[in-house]
Amino acid sequence: MAVPLNQAIRVGAYVLKQHLIGRKRYPLVLMLEPLFRCNLACAGCGKIDYPAEILNQRLSVADCLEAVDECGAPVVVIAGGEPLLHREIEQVVEGAIARKKFVIVCTNALLLEKKMHLFKPGPYFTWSVHLDGARAEHDASVCQEGVYDRAVAAIAKAKQAGFRTIINATLFNNAEPEKVASFFDDVMAMGIDGISVSPGYAYERAPDQQHFLNRRATKELFRGIFARQGKGSWKGKWAFNQSSMFLDFLAGNQTFHCTPWGNPTRTYFGWQRPCYLLGEGYAKTFKELMETTDWDRYGTGNYEKCADCMVHSGYEATAVTETIRKPWKAAAQAMRGIRTEGAMAAEIPLDNQRPAEYVFSRHVETALARIRAKGKASRVAEAGD
């Protein structure tokens, strides 16, 4: 079991409680981005392309912990940008753990060996190292040679130091099932504690828009990968840091609808609407995000931008909720395993989806105006002194 038992029990109890009290929408994982700056410039991301004034901004420790408290989700994923560039990131982690949150820090691992001593191994803390494939595939994905070797070395050091360590892999339309399966064998042999995997994020700001998967291609890719489990160098089962129902969904065996509120995102701009991938407005508070977002306007079948999405930030919470609501269905799927042949589950029709709106740059312009006005006021005040 890749997800720690204490985490699975806590999250399960939390979801069951929400179900029993009749709460329709609730967060499962807080996606916390304390900064956008990164020490890589991956073609599939684009966050490094924000103006310098934006890249220089950070959420304070107080801002981050306020988001943890506001949201109340049992799991906190800290991403970015590269979170280890944040000078107080260890205080953010310590504060969240003190609140009994399960904290996962996503990192490209370039700074992991240097910063590892600032953190303590424990049942509430996990490193999630970004690896998009074997050496050639990963270095191409991050647009820099040598990153794979440094990440693998950092994983070894983290395991030696007693940290729970997983990898997260994002797969694009150039992924080959045979190579991905071999890669999963390799990382299991490294002694990692689990694999998180997702089809490529359709970031609107990403420089490379040609390699995102559509839904049919996603299902075929994952069926090809899962069909090869146990047939390579690693003879056991791959350990995934995700629910079996979500993996079954990736293989085309479940018809799920997106629940973007399950993984709310807090960034420098505020609480992001509607999800981790689409920035179509920001709320000042979590309460405002939940109560004023028109959630029915988003998701596959509702919005053109969401048509091909099968990403964990929209569907993992759906899968977990389905597991708690219909345990017999989840039990049957667990006994059957992930089916890799035969008819796929019905797809969501796209006939009534509304057309895409391209509004993601407005908040950048607003933030730049605010930052520059603040800087001008500071200079005027200094001149007056």
N, C-alpha and C positions, 0 to 999 in steps of 0.2 A: 504494500500500500504506500504510494508515493506521498499522498497528503497525510501529515502526521495525525495519529488517532485523536489526540487532544483537540487539534484544530477541526477535524471532521465532526467531532461530537459537539464542540462549541457552535460551529456554524450551523449544523443541523438543528440544534436546539433553538438557535436564534431564528432560523427560517420557520420552524414549526410554531414558535411563539407568534410571529407575524401572521401566519396563516390562521391560527386560532383566534386572534383578536380581530381578524377580518381586514387587516391592512392591505390594500391593493398594491401599493407601490412602496418599496423600501430599498435601501442600499445594502449591498452585500460586500462590495469591495470599494474602498476609497482609492481613486487614482490621484495621487498627489504629485504634482510637478512643481517643485520649489524653484526651478530655474529652467531656461531654455538652452543656455550655452552648453556646448559639447566639445570634446576634443577629437571628434570625428565628424565627417560631413557625408553621411550616407545618402545615396541617391534616392532611396525610398522614403526618406523622412522629410527633410527640408526645414526643420526647425532652426538650424544653424543660419538660415537665410534671413531671419528677422533682422531689422536694423540694429546697429551696435547699442543704441540706447536701451532697446528692449532686452538684448542679450546680457546687458550689465545689471539687470534687475534681479532681485532675489526675494522670495518670500522669507520673512523672518521666522525664527523659531516659534515665536508667539502666534504668527499667522498660521503656520503649519499645524500647531497643536489645537488652535481654535477650530480649524477645519476638521480635525480628528474628532473633536468633541461635538461640533455641530452635526456632523454626518452620522456618527454612531455606528458605522459599519464595523464588523468584527475583524476585518482584514484591511490592512493599509499597504498598498503597493506604491513605493516611491520611485518615480521615474524622472524623465526630463526630456531633453538634455541629459547630461551626465551628472547624476546626483552627488557623486564624490567630488565634484568641483565646488560644491557648496561648503563654505568654510565651517559651518556649524551643523553639518548633517548628522553628526553623531549625537548631538543634543536633540534633534528631531526624533531620531530613532529611540533614544533613551526615554523621551517623553511619551512616545506612543506605546512603548513596551510597558512603561509604568502604569499605563491605562489598560493593561492586559489585552492589547491589540496584537494580532499576528502581523508582523512587519516583514515585507519582502522588498529588498533594495535591488533594483534593476541597474546593472552596470555593464559597460563594455570591457571592464576589467583592466584597462590601461593604468589605472591608479590604485587597483585593489591591493596589491602587495604593499604599496607605500602607506595606504590608509587603514589597513586591516587592524592594526593595533589599537585603533580608536574604538573598536567594537568588541562585544563579548558574545561568544557562542551561547546559545540558550534555546529553550523550547519555543520562544516567541519570535525568533529571528532567522531569516533566510537570505542568502545571497542568490540572486538570479542573474547569471552571466549570459550575455547576449552572444549566441553562436548560431549563425544561419546555415551551417553546413560544415563540411570538412574544409581543410585549409584553403584550397583554391576558391571554393564557393563562398566561404565566409569573407575572405579578404576582398573578393570582387564585390560582395554585397556592401561592405563598409568603405569601399573605395580606397583601401590602403593595405599595402603588403605588410606581413609580419604580425598582424593583429591576432590572428588565430593562435599562433604559437605563444604569444604573451598571455592570451586568455586561458589557454590550457595550463600554462605554468602557474597562473594565479589560482585556478581551480584546485590544482594539486596542493598549493600552500594553504588554501582555505580549508580543505578537507583535513590536512595534517594538523591544523590549528583547532579542529573540532567544530567547525561551522557546518550547519546544514546548507548545502549548496545545490542548486538546480541550474539548468540551462533553459533559456527561452529562444526558440527558433521561429523566425518568420519566413514563410515559404512563398515564392513568387512563381509566375507561370513558366519560368525556365527550370524549375525544380524537376528532377527525375526520380521516380519512385525507388529505383535500385540504389541510387546514390544516397538518398535520404535515409533509407533503411540501413545502409552500411554505416552512415553517420550516427544513427541512433545506437547501433551496436557499439561503435567506438566510444561514445560518451558514457554508455552504461559501463563499459570496461574501465573507464576512468574512475568509477566509484561515485558518480554523482547520485544525488538523492531523488532526482526526478526530472522530467522533461515537460516544459510547457511549449505548445506548438500552436501556430495560428496561420491562416492564410494572410497574405500581405495586406497591410493596412492601406486603405485608399486615402492617404493624407492629401488634402487639396494642395498643400504647399510643396509637395514632393517634386524635385526636379525631374525624376523619371516617372512618367505616368503610363508607360507602355507595358509594364510587367506585373500589373495587378491581375489576380485571378477572377474569372467570373464564377458563378455558383456551380455550374455544371463541371467546369474544369477543376474546381476545388474538390468536389465529391469524387471525381475520377482519380485525382492525384492521391487523396487520402485512402481510397480503396486500394490503390496500387501499393501504397506504403504499408498499410496494415496487413495486407495479404502476404507480405514478406517477413513478418515478425517471426522470429525463432528459426529462420532458414539461413541465417548468415553466421558470422563468427560468434555472436551472442545468442546462445540457445534458449535463454529464459525469456520471460515477458519483459517488454520495456515498461519502466515505471513512469507513469505520467502524473504530473502535478495538476491534474484536471479531472473533472468528473467523467465517468465512462459514458454517460448520456451525451455529454458535449462531443466527445470523440465519435460517438455513433452518429451524431448530427453531421459532423464533418464528412463522414462517409456516406451521407445521403439517406440515412435510415430513419430520420426523425424530421417531422415538420414542426419547427419552432418559430415563434415570432420574437422579434427583438425586444428586450427590456432594457433600454439604455439607462434608466434610472438605477439599475442594479450595480453599475460601476460609475458613479458620478465622479467628475474630474474637477479638481481645484488647481488653478494656475495663477500666475501673476495677474492675469486679466480678471479673474474672479471664478465663479462656478460656471463651467462651460456648458452651453446648450448646443445640441441635445446630448452629446456623448464625447468620448475621448478622441474620436476621429473627426467630427464635424464641429467647427467653431462658428456657430451662427447666432452668436449673442452670448452675453454673460450676465449672471445674476450676482447681486452683492452678497447674498446669504444662501445657505443650503435650503432653508425654508422657502425662500423666494423661488429658487430653482425648481423645487418639487411642486409648488403650488401654482406657478404662473407659466410654466412651460406647457405648450400644447403638444403633449406626447403623441397624440393620435396623428399628427402631421408627419411623423418620422417612422422609419423602419421599412423593411422590404415590403413592397406592395403599396406603400403610402407615399414614398418619396423617391425620385429618380436617383439621387445620390446613393441611396441605400440598396439599390436593386441587386447588386452583386455581393453584398457584405455577408460574411459568415464569421466575423471576428469574435474572439472570446469576450471582448468588452461589451458586446451586445447580447451574446447568446449563452455564455457560461452561466450567468445568473438565471436565465430561463431554464437551463438544464438542471441546475441545482434545485430550483423551485419545483420543477416537475418531479424530481426524485423524491422530494418530501411529500408532495401532494399525492403522488401515485406510486407508492413504494413497490407495489406489485409489478408495475410496468418496469421500474428500474431493476428489480430483482430478476425479471425475465430477461431483460437485456444483458445483465451481468452474467447470467447462466449461459445465454446464447453466444455472447461475445459480439464483437463488431463484425457484422456481415459485410463481405467484400464482393458478393456476387448477387445477381438477381435484380428485380425491379427496385427502383429507388422510391422513397416516400414522395407524396404529392408535393409539388412546388407551389409557392405562393404566387398567385396571378399578379401581373403587373399592369393590367388594363386600366386601373383607376389611379395609378400613382401620379402625383403632381410633378410638374417639371422642376428641374434643379434651379436653385437661386445661388448666385455667387456673391456672397456678402462677407466672406471671411476676413477681408482686409479692413473693414470699418473700425473694428476694435483696435487695430494696430495704429491707425491714424489718430484715434481718440487718445490712446495711451501716449503716443509721441507728443501730442500737443500738451498733455498734462505734465509729462516729464520735462519738456523744454520750458514750460511756463514756471515750473518749480525751480529749475536751474537758473532761469533769469531772475527770479525773485531772490534767490540765494546770492547771486552776484551783486544785485542792487543793495542787499543788506550788508554785504561785506564792504562794498564801496562806501556806504554810509558810516561804517565803523572807522 
